Amino acid sequence: RKKMELLLLLIICQCTINSVKTHSVSKPNIVLLMADDLGIGDLGCYGNRTLRTPNIDRLAEEGVTLTQHIAASPLCTPSRAAFLTGRYPIRSGMAAFSRVGVFLFSASSGGLPSEEKTFSKLMKEKGYATALIGKWHLGMNCESSNDFCHHPHSHGFDYFYGLPVTNFRDCKPGQGSVFLKGVQKALVIPIQITGIALVSLAIVQYLGLIKVPFQALGYFLLIITIPLGVLIFFFYHFRHLNCFLMRDHQIIQQPLSYENLTQRLTKEAMQFIGRNIDAPFLLVLSYLHVHTALYASENFKGKSQHGLYGDAVEEMDWSVGQVLDVLEKHNLSDKTLVYFTSDQGAHVEEISSAGEVHGGYNGIYKGGKSTNWEGGIRVPGLLRWPGVVQAGVYIDEPTSNMDIFPTVVKLADAQLPSDRIIDGHDLLPLLQGKVTRSKHEFLFHYCNAYLNAVRWHPGDSESVWKVFFFTPNFSPVDSNGCYDSHVCFCHGGFITRHDPPLLFDLSRDPEEKVPLTPETESRFYEILRVIHQAVDNHTRSLHAVPNQLSWDNLLWKPWLQLCCSSLFQSCYCDYESGGSPLEVHLG
């Protein structure tokens, strides 16, 4: 009888262990860490020998390093939309047909459509506690200043602490402006035309050739003065109107203060983990580092070998270490999948007014942010989950930031949406070594809403073919970016079209130095034929959707403006330091 009891006890124990293991594998905690404009060459685990990133490197040592991890777009807004939905941004209307490919103002009406299924929505339905801490950049309101139709809460996040738009140079006094040069260029011709028109009217009036009523002149001046006045008001108050910190639906600091900002974001992340140690959680920690304006706290300022940019990278690495430590403290490391990436490559054109390099390093790869050269889209991809994911392994297969969607949705025991195309693929079989080939035979690289390039990784070959239908015109011509315009654009005189397309084999030429020709590649036309067929199939899968980045959706709308006090008080408050907005304003 004792033997039977012992055998029964062993069976019960084994079933319990299996049950726990199955539960932990099927519904782990998920921590997704996203840097902003970080170059793949900025991290030690990707070859950097001068910046200190021990905590991020630890993820590589204890997990998988993806060496061909591709952002779905080389710009913030569309890349983040693709990340959350697992779909090319063109499918959700988050790809622009105009020159501007991201949201610039907190009071724009565009944003990630409510019809889109984010992984946070699906995981919340499965009982996950969900939080987004840091940068959002996917819209806020639609028709009124409090409908919050595009807010993180509307996309499955229980908790939000962060910036509704992004970190601009204009947000930090003394760091210059990303708008000033463009506004000046845009206003030069209208002002010149207006001036010539006024002078001409004055001359013909003086000569008596035409009699212009003074009332008509007054109306003309009023029509010119009002929009100019609004424009001057907006840009004079840009920092207050667009650079602010929110907790859920409430503004808690307007304008944003950079003092100990990374520490505050990190503390929020650690507290969220601490509040949810007994239930599965999803944490997206979306860093402001290393988008300009650059900043670093006193503990990191001046400590790196690469100026303020290096200080910011090393401070972000410290934050990653704090998150990993709190997981360890609560015995959650083995129950948590941790992912680290960047939304796109480094912004190589970022140079401060003092001439200091404020953009990152993309390693051997050409170009950077806003381009589909490898430097713009090949980003860090690190995944750690002790006991489940392989440790210390490098995988050189094409993967995408869209792959996170199906990966975490399946781990949460949620169903992938069956009413739409999901472009990402579950990464877990690749990470566990169960398969050696990526499911991405083709990846389509968009420059805003324009198909710019295609990647093809044939199943029976080690080659990774990449074709470009057009490329940006670098300025100066012999440089590695579009320094004259600060970013590269996607159409008109800003690009050069190629017929036949440029062809590269990234397995032999990852730096994209030498385009192949029919003379140097015998399969040249066959490769182009296959890729053109893939483009046709992909294009047929697209459906017309509202353009969230149209000029109408991009423009500042005063009635959508979030303001914690009033416009007459310059939208000024600081709940982070205590006190009411009025007290702070008067103080």
Disulfide bonds with the S-S distance in Angstrom:
Cys142-Cys149 1.87
Cys171-Cys243 2.03
Cys447-Cys490 1.93
Cys482-Cys488 1.99
Cys563-Cys571 2.02
Cys564-Cys573 2.10
